[in-house]
Amino acid sequence: MKIVFMGTPDFAVASLSALLDADFDIVGVITAADKPAGRGQKISESAVKRFAVEKGLKILQPVKLKDPEFLKELKLLDADIQVVVAFRMLPELVWNMPPKGTVNLHASLLPQYRGAAPINWAIINGEKRSGVSTFFLKQEIDTGDLLFAEELDIEDDDTAGDLHDKLMIIGAGLLVKTIKAIEAGKYREIPQNTHQEHELKKAPKIFREDCQINWDRPVKDVYNLIRGLSPHPAAFCQLQDKTLKIFNAAIEEKAITDKPGTILTDNKTYLKFACRNGLISVRDLQLEGKKQMKVDEFLRGVRL
């Protein structure tokens, strides 16, 4: 089968690499347009583009997916199937173009955690299990008929970054399994069951207001927020009128009398924040205007 691959970040690179290793014919790669980034506003290329260039693959970078010129080029690729991994919402005239449809790999056990940030929200919500799913795209986001899924445990200290890396690897393997099954005609489509015992949890895009720590919350909720936003975009609070990002912390669940938000420190080795029923002991952090550092290094340069 001739495959068009659509993706942008590192998460998608593993899947594209696995498809190539499995000797599938990748006739084109669709990825985000180059854009200026960082303080110097240097032109930045997507991780998928850098990989595709290295492998000598044909690349298309449409700004608008309904652009007639892009649609013409896409049709000329004459793909049998399209594969989408961490890209963006496709219009119907794109996902409905190839005869065998368009397959999406999603980093959750659908129908749970539909949306842009399933990895973050799974950890923020304290889930114990996650996984990856493949499905055929339909008009409504992440609602198409399921093909395959694979589960894994979320460890108590896993960050979003840890879970991202685990799902990236098993997702690549599941995608290869899915495409092989479609090629052989050995698969069945399973409608997503939205009438479950448990309510469906969503995974919307993360905004800045989602990242602000409320110390007057159960300590486990605060701990999960820190894990679920690490390493990016990172949970934060205010310290000496500056933004303090927290990337890594330990949890101490115990009865305390300190008011939520109270700082406990020896100004040498530990920095703890009081929550409703315990303490958050900060390990890795970054104060606005400074680099990311370990807590002992941070305390050598600031007086609290």
Backbone as CSV, one residue per row, in Angstrom:
resi,resn,N_x,N_y,N_z,CA_x,CA_y,CA_z,C_x,C_y,C_z
1,MET,0.833,-1.207,0.000,0.000,0.000,0.000,0.863,1.251,0.000
2,LYS,0.371,2.253,-0.696,1.033,3.556,-0.684,0.429,4.394,0.447
3,ILE,1.315,4.938,1.293,0.871,5.641,2.501,1.307,7.098,2.478
4,VAL,0.382,7.994,2.818,0.728,9.376,3.136,0.695,9.498,4.657
5,PHE,1.778,10.027,5.222,1.902,10.158,6.675,1.741,11.624,7.069
6,MET,0.929,11.878,8.097,0.702,13.236,8.580,1.051,13.318,10.061
7,GLY,1.982,14.211,10.407,2.377,14.368,11.806,3.334,15.525,11.954
8,THR,3.572,15.930,13.192,4.434,17.086,13.433,5.508,16.872,14.502
9,PRO,5.168,16.478,15.754,6.174,16.452,16.822,6.954,15.148,16.890
10,ASP,7.844,15.058,17.896,8.658,13.854,18.111,7.807,12.604,18.242
11,PHE,6.650,12.733,18.911,5.772,11.575,19.113,5.464,10.894,17.784
12,ALA,5.306,11.689,16.721,4.967,11.146,15.407,6.168,10.541,14.699
13,VAL,7.363,11.011,15.021,8.575,10.518,14.355,8.750,9.020,14.581
14,ALA,8.500,8.564,15.799,8.655,7.137,16.102,7.751,6.279,15.223
15,SER,6.540,6.747,14.978,5.602,6.005,14.131,6.041,5.994,12.674
16,LEU,6.486,7.134,12.178,6.966,7.209,10.798,8.179,6.300,10.616
17,SER,9.078,6.330,11.581,10.267,5.480,11.530,9.886,3.998,11.524
18,ALA,8.910,3.622,12.358,8.485,2.217,12.442,7.854,1.758,11.133
19,LEU,7.075,2.623,10.486,6.467,2.274,9.202,7.536,2.060,8.129
20,LEU,8.550,2.909,8.137,9.659,2.735,7.190,10.415,1.446,7.466
21,ASP,10.673,1.166,8.756,11.381,-0.063,9.123,10.597,-1.306,8.711
22,ALA,9.263,-1.178,8.655,8.410,-2.303,8.258,8.244,-2.377,6.735
23,ASP,9.018,-1.543,6.022,9.058,-1.547,4.552,7.757,-1.093,3.890
24,PHE,7.008,-0.241,4.562,5.845,0.353,3.908,6.293,1.477,2.983
25,ASP,5.514,1.710,1.945,5.836,2.714,0.929,5.249,4.067,1.338
26,ILE,6.072,4.939,1.900,5.638,6.268,2.305,5.821,7.212,1.116
27,VAL,4.715,7.548,0.464,4.798,8.347,-0.762,4.794,9.847,-0.481
28,GLY,4.474,10.237,0.747,4.477,11.650,1.085,4.320,11.853,2.577
29,VAL,4.885,12.953,3.059,4.783,13.316,4.469,4.199,14.727,4.548
30,ILE,3.120,14.868,5.290,2.484,16.165,5.487,2.789,16.619,6.909
31,THR,3.346,17.808,7.047,3.702,18.294,8.378,3.503,19.808,8.449
32,ALA,3.662,20.344,9.655,3.419,21.776,9.866,4.408,22.629,9.082
33,ALA,3.959,23.803,8.693,4.828,24.750,7.991,5.916,25.255,8.934
34,ASP,7.074,25.575,8.383,8.166,26.153,9.176,7.705,27.490,9.754
35,LYS,8.174,27.794,10.959,7.781,29.066,11.570,8.877,29.572,12.499
36,PRO,8.932,30.888,12.709,9.935,31.442,13.617,9.628,31.047,15.058
37,ALA,10.685,30.762,15.820,10.503,30.352,17.214,11.665,30.831,18.063
38,GLY,11.408,30.992,19.356,12.464,31.394,20.283,12.740,32.879,20.245
39,ARG,13.681,33.288,21.102,13.996,34.712,21.213,14.564,35.293,19.921
40,GLY,15.367,34.473,19.229,15.967,34.969,17.992,15.053,34.861,16.795
41,GLN,13.857,34.254,17.017,12.887,34.078,15.933,13.504,33.367,14.721
42,LYS,14.367,32.390,15.023,14.931,31.587,13.946,13.855,30.654,13.408
43,ILE,13.962,30.357,12.116,12.968,29.480,11.496,13.136,28.073,12.047
44,SER,12.034,27.529,12.540,12.046,26.204,13.160,11.282,25.210,12.291
45,GLU,11.870,24.037,12.113,11.217,22.963,11.358,10.658,21.934,12.332
46,SER,9.570,21.274,11.959,8.992,20.251,12.820,9.927,19.051,12.910
47,ALA,9.772,18.283,13.986,10.580,17.073,14.171,10.343,16.088,13.028
48,VAL,9.091,16.000,12.579,8.767,15.096,11.475,9.442,15.549,10.179
49,LYS,9.470,16.857,9.938,10.130,17.334,8.720,11.619,17.007,8.735
50,ARG,12.278,17.261,9.875,13.713,16.974,9.965,13.994,15.497,9.678
51,PHE,13.167,14.627,10.223,13.333,13.185,10.002,13.057,12.826,8.541
52,ALA,11.995,13.399,7.983,11.631,13.092,6.598,12.699,13.550,5.608
53,VAL,13.311,14.702,5.878,14.409,15.194,5.039,15.575,14.219,5.081
54,GLU,15.894,13.767,6.291,16.994,12.812,6.484,16.756,11.521,5.701
55,LYS,15.484,11.118,5.599,15.139,9.865,4.914,14.828,10.073,3.429
56,GLY,14.892,11.328,2.968,14.655,11.599,1.558,13.215,11.453,1.107
57,LEU,12.271,11.693,2.014,10.862,11.541,1.690,10.292,12.836,1.115
58,LYS,9.257,12.697,0.309,8.566,13.876,-0.241,7.787,14.549,0.875
59,ILE,7.914,15.878,0.984,7.306,16.627,2.083,6.381,17.711,1.548
60,LEU,5.198,17.821,2.149,4.274,18.917,1.870,3.990,19.622,3.191
61,GLN,3.991,20.969,3.155,3.769,21.746,4.379,2.696,22.814,4.153
62,PRO,1.446,22.380,4.027,0.372,23.339,3.762,0.071,24.215,4.971
63,VAL,-0.180,25.476,4.730,-0.646,26.362,5.806,-2.131,26.123,6.021
64,LYS,-2.853,25.957,4.909,-4.283,25.672,4.971,-4.555,24.341,4.273
65,LEU,-5.271,23.464,4.965,-5.506,22.123,4.430,-6.558,22.098,3.321
66,LYS,-7.265,23.212,3.138,-8.235,23.288,2.035,-7.674,24.053,0.840
67,ASP,-6.392,24.388,0.888,-5.738,25.089,-0.214,-5.820,24.219,-1.475
68,PRO,-6.410,24.722,-2.565,-6.570,23.917,-3.783,-5.260,23.334,-4.304
69,GLU,-4.164,24.104,-4.197,-2.867,23.612,-4.676,-2.396,22.417,-3.849
70,PHE,-2.589,22.507,-2.523,-2.222,21.377,-1.655,-3.080,20.157,-1.967
71,LEU,-4.385,20.363,-2.106,-5.281,19.240,-2.390,-4.918,18.557,-3.709
72,LYS,-4.498,19.358,-4.673,-4.082,18.805,-5.969,-2.828,17.945,-5.803
73,GLU,-1.843,18.460,-5.042,-0.613,17.698,-4.815,-0.889,16.425,-4.024
74,LEU,-1.779,16.530,-3.030,-2.112,15.360,-2.217,-2.755,14.275,-3.068
75,LYS,-3.653,14.675,-3.952,-4.340,13.708,-4.830,-3.351,13.028,-5.776
76,LEU,-2.359,13.803,-6.240,-1.363,13.242,-7.157,-0.487,12.176,-6.507
77,LEU,-0.389,12.214,-5.180,0.389,11.188,-4.470,-0.284,9.826,-4.567
78,ASP,-1.593,9.825,-4.837,-2.355,8.608,-5.114,-2.192,7.566,-3.995
79,ALA,-2.299,8.011,-2.754,-2.130,7.094,-1.615,-3.323,6.154,-1.490
80,ASP,-3.047,4.937,-1.015,-4.122,3.993,-0.701,-4.737,4.307,0.661
81,ILE,-3.890,4.835,1.557,-4.327,5.098,2.922,-3.516,6.260,3.489
82,GLN,-4.101,6.997,4.401,-3.385,8.067,5.100,-3.289,7.705,6.576
83,VAL,-2.177,8.100,7.171,-1.927,7.831,8.593,-1.684,9.161,9.289
84,VAL,-2.385,9.400,10.384,-2.263,10.646,11.133,-1.779,10.359,12.554
85,VAL,-0.692,11.023,12.949,-0.169,10.898,14.313,0.197,12.297,14.807
86,ALA,-0.542,12.806,15.779,-0.245,14.117,16.375,-0.089,15.196,15.297
87,PHE,-1.150,15.383,14.546,-1.126,16.413,13.505,-2.141,17.500,13.846
88,ARG,-3.202,17.601,13.118,-4.251,18.580,13.407,-5.541,18.076,12.782
89,MET,-6.624,18.753,13.091,-7.924,18.304,12.586,-7.962,18.432,11.072
90,LEU,-8.424,17.383,10.403,-8.463,17.357,8.941,-9.869,17.633,8.432
91,PRO,-9.986,18.397,7.361,-11.299,18.543,6.718,-11.672,17.241,6.012
92,GLU,-12.964,17.044,5.798,-13.431,15.781,5.219,-12.825,15.512,3.847
93,LEU,-12.642,16.562,3.033,-12.114,16.311,1.694,-10.665,15.818,1.737
94,VAL,-10.001,15.924,2.908,-8.667,15.351,3.066,-8.745,13.939,3.640
95,TRP,-9.445,13.767,4.777,-9.440,12.434,5.393,-10.224,11.409,4.584
96,ASN,-11.121,11.881,3.736,-11.947,10.968,2.942,-11.357,10.689,1.563
97,MET,-10.164,11.218,1.290,-9.587,11.108,-0.049,-9.111,9.702,-0.425
98,PRO,-8.313,9.022,0.394,-7.786,7.722,-0.042,-8.834,6.606,0.035
99,PRO,-8.753,5.617,-0.857,-9.769,4.554,-0.905,-9.876,3.731,0.370
100,LYS,-8.770,3.561,1.095,-8.809,2.783,2.335,-8.953,3.663,3.579
101,GLY,-9.206,4.940,3.375,-9.483,5.819,4.498,-8.247,6.404,5.162
102,THR,-8.459,6.988,6.325,-7.389,7.628,7.084,-7.401,7.074,8.514
103,VAL,-6.249,6.569,8.931,-6.101,5.982,10.264,-5.395,6.967,11.183
104,ASN,-5.903,7.070,12.405,-5.297,7.957,13.404,-4.788,7.126,14.579
105,LEU,-3.605,7.487,15.077,-3.093,6.922,16.330,-3.309,7.960,17.413
106,HIS,-3.987,7.581,18.497,-4.298,8.518,19.585,-3.732,7.992,20.893
107,ALA,-3.181,8.902,21.707,-2.488,8.502,22.935,-3.435,8.393,24.128
108,SER,-4.484,7.610,23.967,-5.374,7.286,25.089,-6.137,6.022,24.726
109,LEU,-6.848,5.493,25.713,-7.728,4.358,25.474,-9.114,4.911,25.153
110,LEU,-9.339,5.151,23.887,-10.606,5.739,23.465,-11.781,4.837,23.844
111,PRO,-12.940,5.430,24.190,-13.323,6.826,23.984,-12.881,7.797,25.097
112,GLN,-12.140,7.306,26.085,-11.664,8.215,27.129,-10.570,9.141,26.578
113,TYR,-10.566,10.357,27.070,-9.540,11.361,26.777,-9.409,11.692,25.288
114,ARG,-10.560,11.993,24.692,-10.530,12.572,23.353,-10.030,14.011,23.472
115,GLY,-9.232,14.440,22.518,-8.771,15.821,22.541,-7.279,15.946,22.351
116,ALA,-6.780,17.166,22.559,-5.410,17.521,22.184,-4.346,17.093,23.193
117,ALA,-4.731,16.866,24.459,-3.713,16.629,25.494,-4.045,15.411,26.361
118,PRO,-4.213,14.237,25.760,-4.623,13.059,26.536,-3.579,12.602,27.555
119,ILE,-2.310,12.757,27.240,-1.254,12.314,28.161,-1.254,13.168,29.414
120,ASN,-1.314,14.486,29.228,-1.323,15.402,30.377,-2.511,15.140,31.294
121,TRP,-3.705,15.074,30.711,-4.911,14.968,31.527,-5.021,13.632,32.237
122,ALA,-4.500,12.562,31.636,-4.541,11.260,32.305,-3.780,11.313,33.628
123,ILE,-2.620,11.962,33.623,-1.825,12.051,34.850,-2.412,13.088,35.802
124,ILE,-2.836,14.228,35.281,-3.457,15.250,36.131,-4.643,14.659,36.900
125,ASN,-5.402,13.775,36.247,-6.578,13.172,36.874,-6.254,11.945,37.720
126,GLY,-4.966,11.623,37.829,-4.565,10.519,38.698,-4.877,9.132,38.169
127,GLU,-4.966,8.982,36.854,-5.244,7.666,36.279,-4.100,6.686,36.568
128,LYS,-4.460,5.404,36.661,-3.480,4.346,36.901,-3.119,3.588,35.621
129,ARG,-3.963,3.771,34.590,-3.696,3.099,33.314,-3.914,4.068,32.165
130,SER,-3.160,3.854,31.105,-3.322,4.625,29.878,-3.086,3.673,28.718
131,GLY,-2.872,4.227,27.540,-2.628,3.377,26.390,-2.731,4.151,25.090
132,VAL,-2.765,3.414,24.010,-2.878,4.000,22.669,-3.978,3.286,21.904
133,SER,-4.584,4.000,20.976,-5.668,3.444,20.162,-5.472,3.840,18.708
134,THR,-5.861,2.955,17.808,-5.921,3.313,16.386,-7.380,3.257,15.945
135,PHE,-7.752,4.171,15.061,-9.142,4.230,14.602,-9.205,4.929,13.251
136,PHE,-10.309,4.720,12.547,-10.549,5.414,11.292,-11.135,6.792,11.585
137,LEU,-10.594,7.809,10.948,-11.081,9.167,11.158,-12.493,9.356,10.627
138,LYS,-13.275,10.095,11.423,-14.581,10.580,10.998,-14.605,12.080,11.261
139,GLN,-15.752,12.703,11.014,-15.820,14.157,11.090,-15.565,14.686,12.502
140,GLU,-16.223,14.099,13.514,-16.039,14.570,14.882,-14.733,14.044,15.442
141,ILE,-14.020,14.886,16.168,-12.666,14.567,16.590,-12.611,13.322,17.490
142,ASP,-11.740,12.388,17.132,-11.442,11.179,17.923,-12.655,10.282,18.151
143,THR,-13.593,10.252,17.209,-14.820,9.475,17.426,-14.962,8.286,16.479
144,GLY,-14.026,8.102,15.543,-14.165,7.050,14.537,-14.107,5.642,15.121
145,ASP,-14.474,4.659,14.285,-14.488,3.270,14.731,-13.091,2.790,15.101
146,LEU,-12.998,2.139,16.265,-11.711,1.660,16.765,-11.221,0.450,15.980
147,LEU,-9.900,0.347,15.876,-9.267,-0.793,15.224,-8.516,-1.647,16.257
148,PHE,-7.511,-1.048,16.886,-6.723,-1.767,17.896,-6.383,-0.826,19.054
149,ALA,-6.041,-1.418,20.192,-5.615,-0.641,21.353,-4.600,-1.442,22.151
150,GLU,-3.768,-0.736,22.903,-2.811,-1.394,23.804,-2.695,-0.575,25.082
151,GLU,-2.755,-1.252,26.216,-2.748,-0.583,27.512,-1.374,-0.655,28.177
152,LEU,-1.150,0.266,29.121,0.009,0.157,30.008,-0.310,0.831,31.340
153,ASP,0.465,0.470,32.359,0.293,1.067,33.682,0.980,2.426,33.745
154,ILE,0.380,3.338,34.490,1.030,4.608,34.807,1.636,4.461,36.195
155,GLU,2.942,4.613,36.298,3.614,4.502,37.592,3.306,5.743,38.438
156,ASP,3.403,5.576,39.751,3.044,6.669,40.670,3.881,7.928,40.475
157,ASP,5.114,7.759,39.986,5.985,8.927,39.810,6.189,9.303,38.344
158,ASP,5.435,8.698,37.449,5.538,9.052,36.024,5.117,10.497,35.802
159,THR,5.900,11.218,35.016,5.502,12.543,34.547,4.853,12.396,33.172
160,ALA,4.299,13.487,32.668,3.759,13.471,31.307,4.854,13.118,30.307
161,GLY,6.071,13.582,30.573,7.192,13.259,29.693,7.505,11.776,29.684
162,ASP,7.456,11.146,30.851,7.707,9.704,30.939,6.646,8.920,30.176
163,LEU,5.377,9.279,30.414,4.284,8.571,29.753,4.311,8.813,28.249
164,HIS,4.633,10.027,27.839,4.776,10.358,26.415,5.756,9.405,25.741
165,ASP,6.915,9.212,26.349,7.947,8.377,25.738,7.527,6.913,25.659
166,LYS,6.818,6.430,26.689,6.350,5.040,26.678,5.279,4.830,25.613
167,LEU,4.325,5.760,25.556,3.246,5.630,24.575,3.743,5.828,23.152
168,MET,4.763,6.656,22.985,5.359,6.879,21.667,5.874,5.556,21.081
169,ILE,6.517,4.752,21.929,7.093,3.484,21.465,6.013,2.444,21.205
170,ILE,5.100,2.249,22.174,4.082,1.216,21.946,3.098,1.657,20.855
171,GLY,2.917,2.962,20.720,2.042,3.470,19.668,2.583,3.178,18.281
172,ALA,3.893,3.320,18.127,4.518,3.035,16.831,4.315,1.573,16.453
173,GLY,4.480,0.695,17.435,4.274,-0.736,17.182,2.818,-1.046,16.848
174,LEU,1.900,-0.401,17.561,0.482,-0.641,17.313,0.077,-0.137,15.932
175,LEU,0.668,0.961,15.505,0.346,1.500,14.190,0.793,0.553,13.080
176,VAL,1.984,-0.011,13.211,2.468,-0.990,12.225,1.522,-2.198,12.183
177,LYS,1.136,-2.681,13.370,0.182,-3.803,13.453,-1.125,-3.450,12.743
178,THR,-1.592,-2.233,12.942,-2.853,-1.785,12.342,-2.774,-1.746,10.820
179,ILE,-1.700,-1.162,10.305,-1.578,-1.040,8.842,-1.398,-2.412,8.191
180,LYS,-0.668,-3.287,8.847,-0.520,-4.653,8.319,-1.872,-5.365,8.270
181,ALA,-2.676,-5.163,9.299,-3.988,-5.804,9.349,-4.906,-5.267,8.252
182,ILE,-4.847,-3.951,8.023,-5.671,-3.350,6.969,-5.222,-3.865,5.603
183,GLU,-3.916,-3.944,5.411,-3.372,-4.432,4.140,-3.823,-5.865,3.870
184,ALA,-3.874,-6.680,4.942,-4.275,-8.082,4.800,-5.791,-8.262,4.842
185,GLY,-6.520,-7.185,5.141,-7.968,-7.284,5.256,-8.418,-8.037,6.491
186,LYS,-7.530,-8.123,7.503,-7.847,-8.882,8.722,-8.029,-7.938,9.905
187,TYR,-9.137,-7.282,9.910,-9.446,-6.361,11.009,-10.950,-6.181,11.069
188,ARG,-11.414,-5.682,12.218,-12.822,-5.321,12.302,-12.935,-3.974,12.989
189,GLU,-13.901,-3.216,12.563,-14.117,-1.883,13.121,-15.100,-1.973,14.288
190,ILE,-14.710,-1.377,15.411,-15.532,-1.427,16.620,-16.017,-0.015,16.942
191,PRO,-17.320,0.212,16.879,-17.817,1.552,17.236,-17.425,1.906,18.662
192,GLN,-17.051,3.164,18.872,-16.674,3.592,20.214,-17.898,3.582,21.122
193,ASN,-17.735,2.946,22.264,-18.833,2.848,23.220,-18.856,4.094,24.099
194,THR,-19.810,4.949,23.865,-19.904,6.171,24.664,-20.863,6.011,25.841
195,HIS,-21.504,4.845,25.928,-22.431,4.595,27.041,-21.745,3.691,28.056
196,GLN,-20.766,4.256,28.758,-19.991,3.485,29.711,-20.479,3.719,31.134
197,GLU,-20.024,2.822,32.034,-20.343,2.991,33.451,-19.771,4.306,33.963
198,HIS,-18.559,4.621,33.521,-17.889,5.831,33.988,-18.052,6.940,32.948
199,GLU,-18.155,8.158,33.426,-18.320,9.273,32.503,-17.075,9.440,31.639
200,LEU,-17.274,9.938,30.446,-16.156,10.143,29.534,-15.368,11.378,29.960
201,LYS,-14.068,11.209,30.093,-13.197,12.327,30.454,-12.572,12.891,29.188
202,LYS,-12.500,14.206,29.115,-11.985,14.866,27.916,-10.547,15.320,28.118
203,ALA,-9.885,15.632,27.024,-8.483,16.046,27.073,-8.266,17.297,26.229
204,PRO,-8.864,18.407,26.636,-8.724,19.637,25.848,-7.302,20.186,25.882
205,LYS,-7.049,21.105,25.017,-5.751,21.790,24.985,-5.463,22.423,26.344
206,ILE,-4.201,22.386,26.750,-3.774,22.965,28.021,-3.521,24.462,27.848
207,PHE,-4.144,25.267,28.711,-3.916,26.712,28.712,-3.195,27.115,29.996
208,ARG,-2.687,28.342,30.016,-1.907,28.801,31.165,-2.686,28.688,32.476
209,GLU,-3.972,28.997,32.425,-4.740,28.942,33.671,-4.867,27.522,34.221
210,ASP,-4.703,26.523,33.357,-4.732,25.127,33.814,-3.471,24.766,34.598
211,CYS,-2.424,25.568,34.431,-1.110,25.232,34.983,-0.834,25.864,36.347
212,GLN,-1.688,26.768,36.784,-1.421,27.457,38.046,-1.804,26.580,39.227
213,ILE,-0.872,26.445,40.166,-1.072,25.596,41.335,-1.953,26.304,42.366
214,ASN,-2.950,25.593,42.853,-3.769,26.058,43.969,-3.362,25.222,45.182
215,TRP,-2.616,25.820,46.102,-2.098,25.063,47.248,-3.213,24.632,48.200
216,ASP,-4.385,25.248,48.077,-5.516,24.865,48.934,-6.301,23.722,48.298
217,ARG,-5.566,22.729,47.814,-6.132,21.533,47.209,-5.534,20.319,47.916
218,PRO,-6.161,19.148,47.830,-5.533,17.944,48.367,-4.138,17.768,47.775
219,VAL,-3.188,17.373,48.604,-1.793,17.311,48.174,-1.607,16.360,46.983
220,LYS,-2.413,15.293,46.904,-2.295,14.354,45.784,-2.692,15.016,44.472
221,ASP,-3.708,15.883,44.530,-4.126,16.603,43.320,-3.029,17.545,42.831
222,VAL,-2.368,18.218,43.766,-1.280,19.136,43.405,-0.115,18.348,42.813
223,TYR,0.210,17.235,43.446,1.299,16.368,42.964,1.004,15.880,41.543
224,ASN,-0.236,15.454,41.297,-0.605,14.970,39.964,-0.558,16.085,38.927
225,LEU,-0.929,17.303,39.330,-0.848,18.439,38.411,0.600,18.693,38.000
226,ILE,1.502,18.659,38.973,2.926,18.881,38.683,3.445,17.800,37.735
227,ARG,3.120,16.551,38.011,3.550,15.445,37.142,2.941,15.561,35.751
228,GLY,1.660,15.919,35.717,0.945,15.936,34.443,1.326,17.076,33.522
229,LEU,2.044,18.071,34.048,2.471,19.203,33.225,3.988,19.259,33.046
230,SER,4.668,18.214,33.482,6.133,18.176,33.378,6.562,17.270,32.228
231,PRO,7.481,17.691,31.356,8.293,18.904,31.452,7.680,20.153,30.813
232,HIS,6.570,19.973,30.113,5.992,21.133,29.412,4.478,21.045,29.467
233,PRO,3.793,22.126,29.736,4.262,23.512,29.914,4.732,23.850,31.323
234,ALA,4.559,22.936,32.279,5.005,23.032,33.676,3.994,23.759,34.564
235,ALA,3.744,23.151,35.734,2.891,23.781,36.745,3.665,24.933,37.384
236,PHE,2.941,25.972,37.810,3.656,27.118,38.372,2.888,27.743,39.532
237,CYS,3.626,28.510,40.336,3.035,29.338,41.388,3.800,30.657,41.393
238,GLN,3.473,31.528,42.318,4.181,32.800,42.444,5.119,32.754,43.651
239,LEU,6.335,33.233,43.459,7.314,33.307,44.545,8.043,34.641,44.423
240,GLN,7.951,35.469,45.441,8.580,36.798,45.443,8.206,37.582,44.176
241,ASP,6.913,37.541,43.856,6.343,38.264,42.707,6.885,37.798,41.365
242,LYS,7.424,36.580,41.344,7.899,36.002,40.084,7.264,34.620,39.884
243,THR,7.211,34.190,38.641,6.658,32.874,38.332,7.684,31.792,38.653
244,LEU,7.264,30.803,39.429,8.119,29.669,39.772,7.524,28.414,39.148
245,LYS,8.232,27.834,38.192,7.792,26.583,37.577,8.359,25.404,38.370
246,ILE,7.535,24.391,38.571,7.965,23.193,39.295,7.873,22.000,38.352
247,PHE,9.004,21.339,38.136,9.073,20.231,37.183,9.044,18.862,37.858
248,ASN,9.561,18.811,39.084,9.649,17.530,39.766,9.487,17.767,41.257
249,ALA,8.737,16.902,41.914,8.487,17.069,43.342,8.185,15.719,43.968
250,ALA,8.269,15.685,45.288,7.859,14.513,46.054,6.647,14.900,46.888
251,ILE,5.882,13.901,47.277,4.654,14.157,48.023,4.786,13.618,49.440
252,GLU,4.297,14.376,50.397,4.261,13.944,51.793,2.823,14.090,52.279
253,GLU,2.109,12.977,52.307,0.719,12.998,52.754,0.670,12.838,54.272
254,LYS,0.283,13.888,54.970,0.207,13.819,56.427,-0.588,15.018,56.938
255,ALA,-1.048,14.902,58.174,-1.788,16.007,58.782,-0.826,17.148,59.089
256,ILE,-1.214,18.364,58.699,-0.378,19.536,58.968,-1.251,20.670,59.492
257,THR,-0.621,21.618,60.128,-1.354,22.785,60.654,-1.036,24.052,59.869
258,ASP,-0.024,23.962,58.993,0.371,25.144,58.214,-0.713,25.508,57.201
259,LYS,-0.885,26.796,57.006,-1.839,27.308,56.022,-1.389,26.924,54.617
260,PRO,-2.319,26.483,53.735,-1.945,26.148,52.357,-1.161,27.275,51.693
261,GLY,-0.052,26.905,51.043,0.820,27.880,50.401,1.997,28.289,51.263
262,THR,1.983,27.904,52.547,3.098,28.230,53.438,4.370,27.542,52.955
263,ILE,5.485,28.292,52.973,6.777,27.751,52.552,7.533,27.237,53.767
264,LEU,8.054,26.026,53.661,8.913,25.453,54.695,10.265,25.163,54.052
265,THR,11.337,25.723,54.577,12.670,25.525,53.999,13.749,25.767,55.043
266,ASP,14.890,25.076,54.842,16.075,25.358,55.666,17.034,26.277,54.922
267,ASN,16.589,26.751,53.721,17.402,27.621,52.856,18.696,26.951,52.394
268,LYS,18.726,25.616,52.480,19.930,24.876,52.034,19.580,23.670,51.173
269,THR,18.722,22.798,51.717,18.504,21.513,51.041,17.070,21.224,50.660
270,TYR,16.101,21.852,51.307,14.717,21.522,50.966,13.834,22.760,50.887
271,LEU,12.822,22.627,50.024,11.811,23.668,49.831,10.475,22.953,49.712
272,LYS,9.586,23.212,50.683,8.301,22.531,50.708,7.165,23.553,50.758
273,PHE,6.059,23.178,50.126,4.849,24.003,50.159,3.740,23.217,50.848
274,ALA,3.041,23.878,51.754,1.930,23.241,52.445,0.694,23.201,51.550
275,CYS,0.021,22.042,51.544,-1.269,21.888,50.867,-2.317,21.556,51.923
276,ARG,-3.494,21.174,51.473,-4.585,20.961,52.402,-4.300,19.811,53.380
277,ASN,-3.666,18.746,52.898,-3.439,17.589,53.765,-2.052,16.984,53.562
278,GLY,-1.056,17.857,53.403,0.298,17.356,53.235,1.227,18.407,52.660
279,LEU,2.395,17.944,52.249,3.434,18.845,51.741,3.909,18.404,50.369
280,ILE,4.248,19.378,49.550,4.931,19.134,48.275,6.380,19.551,48.460
281,SER,7.278,18.595,48.292,8.712,18.863,48.411,9.299,19.020,47.012
282,VAL,9.712,20.225,46.691,10.168,20.542,45.329,11.569,19.984,45.080
283,ARG,11.773,19.411,43.903,13.085,18.855,43.537,13.733,19.615,42.381
284,ASP,12.955,19.850,41.332,13.459,20.600,40.173,12.536,21.780,39.922
285,LEU,13.122,22.944,39.679,12.320,24.153,39.542,13.026,25.187,38.683
286,GLN,12.280,26.223,38.333,12.841,27.315,37.539,12.127,28.606,37.903
287,LEU,12.891,29.553,38.436,12.343,30.863,38.753,12.427,31.736,37.512
288,GLU,11.411,32.536,37.295,11.356,33.446,36.147,12.684,34.189,35.980
289,GLY,13.234,34.118,34.770,14.498,34.788,34.486,15.726,33.957,34.770
290,LYS,15.536,32.765,35.329,16.660,31.883,35.668,16.558,30.581,34.880
291,LYS,17.596,29.763,34.948,17.587,28.463,34.301,16.920,27.434,35.225
292,GLN,16.561,26.292,34.657,16.022,25.198,35.468,17.135,24.610,36.316
293,MET,16.854,24.277,37.589,17.903,23.758,38.469,17.319,22.906,39.584
294,LYS,18.215,22.173,40.256,17.850,21.384,41.431,17.596,22.330,42.596
295,VAL,16.832,21.857,43.578,16.401,22.730,44.663,17.568,23.242,45.512
296,ASP,18.597,22.418,45.750,19.725,22.876,46.582,20.505,23.984,45.878
297,GLU,20.663,23.865,44.551,21.342,24.912,43.778,20.520,26.201,43.813
298,PHE,19.208,26.062,43.676,18.320,27.212,43.727,18.417,27.942,45.066
299,LEU,18.432,27.187,46.146,18.443,27.795,47.485,19.765,28.492,47.796
300,ARG,20.829,28.121,47.096,22.114,28.819,47.306,22.084,30.247,46.757
301,GLY,21.137,30.493,45.826,21.117,31.807,45.183,19.944,32.674,45.555
302,VAL,19.084,32.208,46.479,17.926,33.004,46.867,17.659,32.837,48.355
303,ARG,17.191,33.881,48.992,16.864,33.834,50.427,15.349,33.911,50.581
304,LEU,14.777,32.915,51.238,13.314,32.850,51.418,12.953,33.144,52.878
